[in-house]
Amino acid sequence: MIELLYFAWVRERIGLPKEHIETQASTVAELINELIAKEDRYALAFSDLSAIRVALDQDLIDDFTASLEGVREVAFFPPMTGG
């Protein structure tokens, strides 16, 4: 079981702040593809992956081919901007 967390407009498009799912995905990319196939709201949220950042167990990753092995939490959010 993996906990998915959604922030900012990703949360707005999906309509949930978080959820727990069972997945067969072994990478972040496979997880995203599973979600997109599940419902249109996920397809909308993940339609532009260049605008999505991901953290695995609170560690920011740059590569969607990152393994989900042993991961308990996946967070999706837009790029952060400085101010």
Summary of the structure (lengths in Angstrom):
residues: 83
radius of gyration: 11.8
end to end distance: 36.5
largest distance: 39.2
contacts: 202
relative contact order: 0.28
helix: 33%
strand: 28%
